[in-house]
Structure formats: C-alpha cells, structure tokens
Amino acid sequence: MRDELGIHGGMLIGNPVPEDKEIEREEMEIYINRALDNAEADGIAGKAVTPYLLSSIFDITEGRSLETNIALVENNARLAARIALALND
C-alpha cells in the first residue's frame, strides 16, 4: 500500500495483544502508576528505569504482564511473517 501511495521511508504498524492475553487499559494504568511510584521512592533513574518498571509490573501482576508481553511478541512475529510473504508476492 505504501508503494501504491508513493510514500517513501519507514512504516509504523500497530498490532494489538491477542484479546485472551490482554490486560485492560484501566487495570494496567494502575499497575504502571504503582511501579512509577515505586521507582521514584527507590530513587531509580536513567537507563535503570525500564528494567525496574518491567520487574515491578511483573511482580504486581503476579506474572500476567510477562504472559501478555510474550503473547504480543508472538503476535508480532506472526504478523511480520504475513507481511514478508505479502511483500514477496
């Protein structure tokens, strides 16, 4: 489609988490805010923030966030394969 539209450069493709592995936005916002508060209280800054937040959210969700992230990676791989096949036609 990008070629048909004459658009040059990269393309951003949004691909959702499969519904059966999704954590609702409102629920996830609570976990993220709690993890951000924890990071601030623990003095976490710079490049240590992301791994801290991921670990904190993993703990808060009792591992559900990891299951969701794995499902997203798998879904992204499936979509990437479909796109690659379509581009190869």
Jmol script that loads the backbone (N, CA, C; Angstrom):
load data "model"
ATOM      1  N   MET A   1       0.830  -1.180   0.000  1.00  0.00           N
ATOM      2  CA  MET A   1       0.000   0.000   0.000  1.00  0.00           C
ATOM      3  C   MET A   1       0.877   1.247   0.000  1.00  0.00           C
ATOM      4  N   ARG A   2       1.980   1.190   0.749  1.00  0.00           N
ATOM      5  CA  ARG A   2       2.887   2.334   0.804  1.00  0.00           C
ATOM      6  C   ARG A   2       3.401   2.681  -0.581  1.00  0.00           C
ATOM      7  N   ASP A   3       3.787   1.662  -1.353  1.00  0.00           N
ATOM      8  CA  ASP A   3       4.276   1.893  -2.709  1.00  0.00           C
ATOM      9  C   ASP A   3       3.182   2.476  -3.595  1.00  0.00           C
ATOM     10  N   GLU A   4       1.976   1.960  -3.448  1.00  0.00           N
ATOM     11  CA  GLU A   4       0.862   2.462  -4.257  1.00  0.00           C
ATOM     12  C   GLU A   4       0.569   3.934  -3.957  1.00  0.00           C
ATOM     13  N   LEU A   5       0.784   4.330  -2.722  1.00  0.00           N
ATOM     14  CA  LEU A   5       0.548   5.722  -2.333  1.00  0.00           C
ATOM     15  C   LEU A   5       1.742   6.621  -2.624  1.00  0.00           C
ATOM     16  N   GLY A   6       2.871   6.027  -3.039  1.00  0.00           N
ATOM     17  CA  GLY A   6       4.063   6.799  -3.329  1.00  0.00           C
ATOM     18  C   GLY A   6       4.754   7.323  -2.088  1.00  0.00           C
ATOM     19  N   ILE A   7       4.581   6.625  -0.991  1.00  0.00           N
ATOM     20  CA  ILE A   7       5.203   7.042   0.268  1.00  0.00           C
ATOM     21  C   ILE A   7       6.562   6.364   0.393  1.00  0.00           C
ATOM     22  N   HIS A   8       7.576   7.145   0.691  1.00  0.00           N
ATOM     23  CA  HIS A   8       8.927   6.611   0.854  1.00  0.00           C
ATOM     24  C   HIS A   8       9.297   6.610   2.338  1.00  0.00           C
ATOM     25  N   GLY A   9      10.147   5.700   2.713  1.00  0.00           N
ATOM     26  CA  GLY A   9      10.607   5.642   4.101  1.00  0.00           C
ATOM     27  C   GLY A   9       9.959   4.496   4.862  1.00  0.00           C
ATOM     28  N   GLY A  10      10.040   4.592   6.149  1.00  0.00           N
ATOM     29  CA  GLY A  10       9.550   3.527   7.018  1.00  0.00           C
ATOM     30  C   GLY A  10       8.049   3.551   7.187  1.00  0.00           C
ATOM     31  N   MET A  11       7.581   2.564   7.939  1.00  0.00           N
ATOM     32  CA  MET A  11       6.157   2.438   8.185  1.00  0.00           C
ATOM     33  C   MET A  11       5.958   1.903   9.596  1.00  0.00           C
ATOM     34  N   LEU A  12       5.027   2.494  10.304  1.00  0.00           N
ATOM     35  CA  LEU A  12       4.677   2.019  11.641  1.00  0.00           C
ATOM     36  C   LEU A  12       3.420   1.181  11.531  1.00  0.00           C
ATOM     37  N   ILE A  13       3.477  -0.016  12.083  1.00  0.00           N
ATOM     38  CA  ILE A  13       2.338  -0.919  12.039  1.00  0.00           C
ATOM     39  C   ILE A  13       1.938  -1.233  13.468  1.00  0.00           C
ATOM     40  N   GLY A  14       0.684  -0.972  13.792  1.00  0.00           N
ATOM     41  CA  GLY A  14       0.160  -1.301  15.118  1.00  0.00           C
ATOM     42  C   GLY A  14      -0.433  -2.698  15.108  1.00  0.00           C
ATOM     43  N   ASN A  15      -0.103  -3.481  16.099  1.00  0.00           N
ATOM     44  CA  ASN A  15      -0.578  -4.850  16.195  1.00  0.00           C
ATOM     45  C   ASN A  15      -0.957  -5.107  17.657  1.00  0.00           C
ATOM     46  N   PRO A  16      -2.222  -5.339  17.924  1.00  0.00           N
ATOM     47  CA  PRO A  16      -2.650  -5.469  19.319  1.00  0.00           C
ATOM     48  C   PRO A  16      -2.242  -6.790  19.957  1.00  0.00           C
ATOM     49  N   VAL A  17      -2.293  -6.783  21.278  1.00  0.00           N
ATOM     50  CA  VAL A  17      -2.133  -8.013  22.046  1.00  0.00           C
ATOM     51  C   VAL A  17      -3.383  -8.860  21.797  1.00  0.00           C
ATOM     52  N   PRO A  18      -3.229 -10.167  21.627  1.00  0.00           N
ATOM     53  CA  PRO A  18      -4.414 -11.006  21.493  1.00  0.00           C
ATOM     54  C   PRO A  18      -5.352 -10.799  22.697  1.00  0.00           C
ATOM     55  N   GLU A  19      -6.644 -10.709  22.421  1.00  0.00           N
ATOM     56  CA  GLU A  19      -7.619 -10.378  23.463  1.00  0.00           C
ATOM     57  C   GLU A  19      -7.551 -11.293  24.672  1.00  0.00           C
ATOM     58  N   ASP A  20      -7.279 -12.581  24.460  1.00  0.00           N
ATOM     59  CA  ASP A  20      -7.268 -13.512  25.588  1.00  0.00           C
ATOM     60  C   ASP A  20      -6.072 -13.312  26.515  1.00  0.00           C
ATOM     61  N   LYS A  21      -5.086 -12.534  26.103  1.00  0.00           N
ATOM     62  CA  LYS A  21      -3.903 -12.248  26.928  1.00  0.00           C
ATOM     63  C   LYS A  21      -3.837 -10.783  27.355  1.00  0.00           C
ATOM     64  N   GLU A  22      -4.808 -10.007  26.928  1.00  0.00           N
ATOM     65  CA  GLU A  22      -4.823  -8.567  27.184  1.00  0.00           C
ATOM     66  C   GLU A  22      -5.104  -8.264  28.658  1.00  0.00           C
ATOM     67  N   ILE A  23      -4.415  -7.232  29.169  1.00  0.00           N
ATOM     68  CA  ILE A  23      -4.739  -6.656  30.472  1.00  0.00           C
ATOM     69  C   ILE A  23      -5.415  -5.330  30.163  1.00  0.00           C
ATOM     70  N   GLU A  24      -6.626  -5.153  30.644  1.00  0.00           N
ATOM     71  CA  GLU A  24      -7.399  -3.951  30.336  1.00  0.00           C
ATOM     72  C   GLU A  24      -6.616  -2.684  30.668  1.00  0.00           C
ATOM     73  N   ARG A  25      -6.802  -1.669  29.837  1.00  0.00           N
ATOM     74  CA  ARG A  25      -6.067  -0.409  29.968  1.00  0.00           C
ATOM     75  C   ARG A  25      -6.197   0.197  31.371  1.00  0.00           C
ATOM     76  N   GLU A  26      -7.406   0.274  31.871  1.00  0.00           N
ATOM     77  CA  GLU A  26      -7.620   0.881  33.191  1.00  0.00           C
ATOM     78  C   GLU A  26      -6.861   0.128  34.277  1.00  0.00           C
ATOM     79  N   GLU A  27      -6.878  -1.184  34.190  1.00  0.00           N
ATOM     80  CA  GLU A  27      -6.162  -2.016  35.156  1.00  0.00           C
ATOM     81  C   GLU A  27      -4.654  -1.815  35.012  1.00  0.00           C
ATOM     82  N   MET A  28      -4.178  -1.813  33.768  1.00  0.00           N
ATOM     83  CA  MET A  28      -2.741  -1.671  33.522  1.00  0.00           C
ATOM     84  C   MET A  28      -2.233  -0.315  33.981  1.00  0.00           C
ATOM     85  N   GLU A  29      -3.030   0.730  33.792  1.00  0.00           N
ATOM     86  CA  GLU A  29      -2.621   2.070  34.245  1.00  0.00           C
ATOM     87  C   GLU A  29      -2.361   2.091  35.744  1.00  0.00           C
ATOM     88  N   ILE A  30      -3.162   1.371  36.506  1.00  0.00           N
ATOM     89  CA  ILE A  30      -2.955   1.284  37.956  1.00  0.00           C
ATOM     90  C   ILE A  30      -1.594   0.654  38.245  1.00  0.00           C
ATOM     91  N   TYR A  31      -1.286  -0.435  37.549  1.00  0.00           N
ATOM     92  CA  TYR A  31      -0.009  -1.123  37.766  1.00  0.00           C
ATOM     93  C   TYR A  31       1.172  -0.243  37.364  1.00  0.00           C
ATOM     94  N   ILE A  32       1.036   0.433  36.234  1.00  0.00           N
ATOM     95  CA  ILE A  32       2.123   1.308  35.767  1.00  0.00           C
ATOM     96  C   ILE A  32       2.357   2.438  36.749  1.00  0.00           C
ATOM     97  N   ASN A  33       1.289   3.070  37.196  1.00  0.00           N
ATOM     98  CA  ASN A  33       1.442   4.168  38.158  1.00  0.00           C
ATOM     99  C   ASN A  33       2.048   3.697  39.465  1.00  0.00           C
ATOM    100  N   ARG A  34       1.653   2.519  39.923  1.00  0.00           N
ATOM    101  CA  ARG A  34       2.234   1.966  41.146  1.00  0.00           C
ATOM    102  C   ARG A  34       3.727   1.705  40.950  1.00  0.00           C
ATOM    103  N   ALA A  35       4.093   1.146  39.786  1.00  0.00           N
ATOM    104  CA  ALA A  35       5.502   0.873  39.503  1.00  0.00           C
ATOM    105  C   ALA A  35       6.299   2.172  39.394  1.00  0.00           C
ATOM    106  N   LEU A  36       5.717   3.199  38.772  1.00  0.00           N
ATOM    107  CA  LEU A  36       6.395   4.504  38.690  1.00  0.00           C
ATOM    108  C   LEU A  36       6.596   5.106  40.071  1.00  0.00           C
ATOM    109  N   ASP A  37       5.588   5.001  40.917  1.00  0.00           N
ATOM    110  CA  ASP A  37       5.724   5.487  42.295  1.00  0.00           C
ATOM    111  C   ASP A  37       6.830   4.737  43.033  1.00  0.00           C
ATOM    112  N   ASN A  38       6.879   3.419  42.831  1.00  0.00           N
ATOM    113  CA  ASN A  38       7.932   2.611  43.459  1.00  0.00           C
ATOM    114  C   ASN A  38       9.313   3.034  42.973  1.00  0.00           C
ATOM    115  N   ALA A  39       9.428   3.282  41.671  1.00  0.00           N
ATOM    116  CA  ALA A  39      10.721   3.687  41.105  1.00  0.00           C
ATOM    117  C   ALA A  39      11.171   5.013  41.703  1.00  0.00           C
ATOM    118  N   GLU A  40      10.247   5.944  41.804  1.00  0.00           N
ATOM    119  CA  GLU A  40      10.591   7.246  42.389  1.00  0.00           C
ATOM    120  C   GLU A  40      10.989   7.086  43.854  1.00  0.00           C
ATOM    121  N   ALA A  41      10.236   6.304  44.595  1.00  0.00           N
ATOM    122  CA  ALA A  41      10.543   6.087  46.018  1.00  0.00           C
ATOM    123  C   ALA A  41      11.894   5.410  46.204  1.00  0.00           C
ATOM    124  N   ASP A  42      12.261   4.536  45.274  1.00  0.00           N
ATOM    125  CA  ASP A  42      13.538   3.817  45.362  1.00  0.00           C
ATOM    126  C   ASP A  42      14.684   4.574  44.699  1.00  0.00           C
ATOM    127  N   GLY A  43      14.408   5.760  44.149  1.00  0.00           N
ATOM    128  CA  GLY A  43      15.455   6.572  43.535  1.00  0.00           C
ATOM    129  C   GLY A  43      15.990   6.007  42.233  1.00  0.00           C
ATOM    130  N   ILE A  44      15.165   5.302  41.496  1.00  0.00           N
ATOM    131  CA  ILE A  44      15.597   4.702  40.241  1.00  0.00           C
ATOM    132  C   ILE A  44      15.547   5.776  39.149  1.00  0.00           C
ATOM    133  N   ALA A  45      16.616   5.861  38.354  1.00  0.00           N
ATOM    134  CA  ALA A  45      16.683   6.889  37.304  1.00  0.00           C
ATOM    135  C   ALA A  45      17.472   6.366  36.113  1.00  0.00           C
ATOM    136  N   GLY A  46      17.386   7.119  35.007  1.00  0.00           N
ATOM    137  CA  GLY A  46      18.173   6.813  33.812  1.00  0.00           C
ATOM    138  C   GLY A  46      17.812   5.482  33.197  1.00  0.00           C
ATOM    139  N   LYS A  47      18.845   4.799  32.703  1.00  0.00           N
ATOM    140  CA  LYS A  47      18.603   3.553  31.975  1.00  0.00           C
ATOM    141  C   LYS A  47      18.150   2.409  32.878  1.00  0.00           C
ATOM    142  N   ALA A  48      18.185   2.603  34.182  1.00  0.00           N
ATOM    143  CA  ALA A  48      17.705   1.574  35.114  1.00  0.00           C
ATOM    144  C   ALA A  48      16.183   1.575  35.241  1.00  0.00           C
ATOM    145  N   VAL A  49      15.522   2.626  34.730  1.00  0.00           N
ATOM    146  CA  VAL A  49      14.071   2.751  34.912  1.00  0.00           C
ATOM    147  C   VAL A  49      13.305   1.634  34.206  1.00  0.00           C
ATOM    148  N   THR A  50      13.585   1.397  32.930  1.00  0.00           N
ATOM    149  CA  THR A  50      12.804   0.411  32.180  1.00  0.00           C
ATOM    150  C   THR A  50      12.887  -0.981  32.792  1.00  0.00           C
ATOM    151  N   PRO A  51      14.081  -1.522  33.067  1.00  0.00           N
ATOM    152  CA  PRO A  51      14.099  -2.859  33.667  1.00  0.00           C
ATOM    153  C   PRO A  51      13.431  -2.885  35.046  1.00  0.00           C
ATOM    154  N   TYR A  52      13.573  -1.800  35.790  1.00  0.00           N
ATOM    155  CA  TYR A  52      12.925  -1.718  37.097  1.00  0.00           C
ATOM    156  C   TYR A  52      11.408  -1.779  36.941  1.00  0.00           C
ATOM    157  N   LEU A  53      10.875  -0.979  36.011  1.00  0.00           N
ATOM    158  CA  LEU A  53       9.428  -0.953  35.806  1.00  0.00           C
ATOM    159  C   LEU A  53       8.907  -2.308  35.346  1.00  0.00           C
ATOM    160  N   LEU A  54       9.604  -2.932  34.402  1.00  0.00           N
ATOM    161  CA  LEU A  54       9.172  -4.243  33.930  1.00  0.00           C
ATOM    162  C   LEU A  54       9.152  -5.266  35.058  1.00  0.00           C
ATOM    163  N   SER A  55      10.175  -5.241  35.889  1.00  0.00           N
ATOM    164  CA  SER A  55      10.240  -6.163  37.020  1.00  0.00           C
ATOM    165  C   SER A  55       9.153  -5.861  38.044  1.00  0.00           C
ATOM    166  N   SER A  56       8.958  -4.590  38.322  1.00  0.00           N
ATOM    167  CA  SER A  56       7.947  -4.186  39.287  1.00  0.00           C
ATOM    168  C   SER A  56       6.550  -4.563  38.807  1.00  0.00           C
ATOM    169  N   ILE A  57       6.270  -4.301  37.541  1.00  0.00           N
ATOM    170  CA  ILE A  57       4.952  -4.641  36.987  1.00  0.00           C
ATOM    171  C   ILE A  57       4.762  -6.158  36.961  1.00  0.00           C
ATOM    172  N   PHE A  58       5.811  -6.899  36.653  1.00  0.00           N
ATOM    173  CA  PHE A  58       5.752  -8.364  36.705  1.00  0.00           C
ATOM    174  C   PHE A  58       5.335  -8.817  38.102  1.00  0.00           C
ATOM    175  N   ASP A  59       5.971  -8.240  39.116  1.00  0.00           N
ATOM    176  CA  ASP A  59       5.647  -8.607  40.498  1.00  0.00           C
ATOM    177  C   ASP A  59       4.218  -8.216  40.863  1.00  0.00           C
ATOM    178  N   ILE A  60       3.833  -6.996  40.512  1.00  0.00           N
ATOM    179  CA  ILE A  60       2.494  -6.500  40.851  1.00  0.00           C
ATOM    180  C   ILE A  60       1.408  -7.348  40.190  1.00  0.00           C
ATOM    181  N   THR A  61       1.636  -7.750  38.941  1.00  0.00           N
ATOM    182  CA  THR A  61       0.630  -8.528  38.197  1.00  0.00           C
ATOM    183  C   THR A  61       0.770 -10.031  38.416  1.00  0.00           C
ATOM    184  N   GLU A  62       1.694 -10.414  39.250  1.00  0.00           N
ATOM    185  CA  GLU A  62       1.967 -11.834  39.521  1.00  0.00           C
ATOM    186  C   GLU A  62       2.248 -12.613  38.236  1.00  0.00           C
ATOM    187  N   GLY A  63       3.026 -11.975  37.344  1.00  0.00           N
ATOM    188  CA  GLY A  63       3.472 -12.629  36.119  1.00  0.00           C
ATOM    189  C   GLY A  63       2.569 -12.445  34.911  1.00  0.00           C
ATOM    190  N   ARG A  64       1.390 -11.903  35.090  1.00  0.00           N
ATOM    191  CA  ARG A  64       0.472 -11.718  33.957  1.00  0.00           C
ATOM    192  C   ARG A  64       1.060 -10.807  32.893  1.00  0.00           C
ATOM    193  N   SER A  65       1.796  -9.779  33.312  1.00  0.00           N
ATOM    194  CA  SER A  65       2.368  -8.845  32.334  1.00  0.00           C
ATOM    195  C   SER A  65       3.366  -9.551  31.420  1.00  0.00           C
ATOM    196  N   LEU A  66       4.120 -10.490  31.947  1.00  0.00           N
ATOM    197  CA  LEU A  66       5.065 -11.245  31.118  1.00  0.00           C
ATOM    198  C   LEU A  66       4.313 -12.105  30.108  1.00  0.00           C
ATOM    199  N   GLU A  67       3.242 -12.751  30.545  1.00  0.00           N
ATOM    200  CA  GLU A  67       2.428 -13.542  29.622  1.00  0.00           C
ATOM    201  C   GLU A  67       1.885 -12.661  28.493  1.00  0.00           C
ATOM    202  N   THR A  68       1.458 -11.464  28.853  1.00  0.00           N
ATOM    203  CA  THR A  68       0.945 -10.522  27.860  1.00  0.00           C
ATOM    204  C   THR A  68       2.044 -10.111  26.890  1.00  0.00           C
ATOM    205  N   ASN A  69       3.229  -9.797  27.411  1.00  0.00           N
ATOM    206  CA  ASN A  69       4.343  -9.389  26.543  1.00  0.00           C
ATOM    207  C   ASN A  69       4.773 -10.519  25.614  1.00  0.00           C
ATOM    208  N   ILE A  70       4.798 -11.734  26.112  1.00  0.00           N
ATOM    209  CA  ILE A  70       5.162 -12.882  25.267  1.00  0.00           C
ATOM    210  C   ILE A  70       4.119 -13.065  24.166  1.00  0.00           C
ATOM    211  N   ALA A  71       2.842 -12.953  24.519  1.00  0.00           N
ATOM    212  CA  ALA A  71       1.777 -13.079  23.516  1.00  0.00           C
ATOM    213  C   ALA A  71       1.907 -11.999  22.446  1.00  0.00           C
ATOM    214  N   LEU A  72       2.289 -10.785  22.849  1.00  0.00           N
ATOM    215  CA  LEU A  72       2.472  -9.700  21.885  1.00  0.00           C
ATOM    216  C   LEU A  72       3.643  -9.990  20.953  1.00  0.00           C
ATOM    217  N   VAL A  73       4.752 -10.467  21.490  1.00  0.00           N
ATOM    218  CA  VAL A  73       5.917 -10.804  20.659  1.00  0.00           C
ATOM    219  C   VAL A  73       5.542 -11.889  19.651  1.00  0.00           C
ATOM    220  N   GLU A  74       4.822 -12.906  20.125  1.00  0.00           N
ATOM    221  CA  GLU A  74       4.404 -13.978  19.216  1.00  0.00           C
ATOM    222  C   GLU A  74       3.459 -13.442  18.130  1.00  0.00           C
ATOM    223  N   ASN A  75       2.528 -12.574  18.525  1.00  0.00           N
ATOM    224  CA  ASN A  75       1.593 -11.997  17.562  1.00  0.00           C
ATOM    225  C   ASN A  75       2.330 -11.114  16.557  1.00  0.00           C
ATOM    226  N   ASN A  76       3.328 -10.367  17.028  1.00  0.00           N
ATOM    227  CA  ASN A  76       4.139  -9.542  16.119  1.00  0.00           C
ATOM    228  C   ASN A  76       4.902 -10.403  15.127  1.00  0.00           C
ATOM    229  N   ALA A  77       5.424 -11.538  15.581  1.00  0.00           N
ATOM    230  CA  ALA A  77       6.159 -12.439  14.684  1.00  0.00           C
ATOM    231  C   ALA A  77       5.226 -13.009  13.615  1.00  0.00           C
ATOM    232  N   ARG A  78       4.013 -13.384  14.016  1.00  0.00           N
ATOM    233  CA  ARG A  78       3.046 -13.885  13.031  1.00  0.00           C
ATOM    234  C   ARG A  78       2.727 -12.820  11.987  1.00  0.00           C
ATOM    235  N   LEU A  79       2.496 -11.588  12.454  1.00  0.00           N
ATOM    236  CA  LEU A  79       2.181 -10.507  11.522  1.00  0.00           C
ATOM    237  C   LEU A  79       3.367 -10.209  10.605  1.00  0.00           C
ATOM    238  N   ALA A  80       4.568 -10.192  11.174  1.00  0.00           N
ATOM    239  CA  ALA A  80       5.768  -9.924  10.368  1.00  0.00           C
ATOM    240  C   ALA A  80       5.921 -10.987   9.279  1.00  0.00           C
ATOM    241  N   ALA A  81       5.638 -12.237   9.607  1.00  0.00           N
ATOM    242  CA  ALA A  81       5.728 -13.303   8.600  1.00  0.00           C
ATOM    243  C   ALA A  81       4.695 -13.095   7.492  1.00  0.00           C
ATOM    244  N   ARG A  82       3.479 -12.712   7.871  1.00  0.00           N
ATOM    245  CA  ARG A  82       2.445 -12.449   6.869  1.00  0.00           C
ATOM    246  C   ARG A  82       2.831 -11.287   5.959  1.00  0.00           C
ATOM    247  N   ILE A  83       3.405 -10.243   6.541  1.00  0.00           N
ATOM    248  CA  ILE A  83       3.831  -9.094   5.755  1.00  0.00           C
ATOM    249  C   ILE A  83       4.963  -9.491   4.814  1.00  0.00           C
ATOM    250  N   ALA A  84       5.930 -10.252   5.325  1.00  0.00           N
ATOM    251  CA  ALA A  84       7.057 -10.684   4.490  1.00  0.00           C
ATOM    252  C   ALA A  84       6.572 -11.508   3.306  1.00  0.00           C
ATOM    253  N   LEU A  85       5.622 -12.412   3.559  1.00  0.00           N
ATOM    254  CA  LEU A  85       5.082 -13.224   2.465  1.00  0.00           C
ATOM    255  C   LEU A  85       4.347 -12.348   1.452  1.00  0.00           C
ATOM    256  N   ALA A  86       3.591 -11.383   1.940  1.00  0.00           N
ATOM    257  CA  ALA A  86       2.856 -10.498   1.027  1.00  0.00           C
ATOM    258  C   ALA A  86       3.797  -9.649   0.190  1.00  0.00           C
ATOM    259  N   LEU A  87       4.894  -9.201   0.785  1.00  0.00           N
ATOM    260  CA  LEU A  87       5.868  -8.390   0.048  1.00  0.00           C
ATOM    261  C   LEU A  87       6.637  -9.226  -0.966  1.00  0.00           C
ATOM    262  N   ASN A  88       6.714 -10.515  -0.719  1.00  0.00           N
ATOM    263  CA  ASN A  88       7.460 -11.404  -1.599  1.00  0.00           C
ATOM    264  C   ASN A  88       6.648 -11.844  -2.804  1.00  0.00           C
ATOM    265  N   ASP A  89       5.358 -11.577  -2.796  1.00  0.00           N
ATOM    266  CA  ASP A  89       4.490 -11.965  -3.933  1.00  0.00           C
ATOM    267  C   ASP A  89       4.749 -11.131  -5.142  1.00  0.00           C
TER     268      ASP A  89
END
end "model"
wireframe off; spacefill off
backbone 0.3
color backbone group
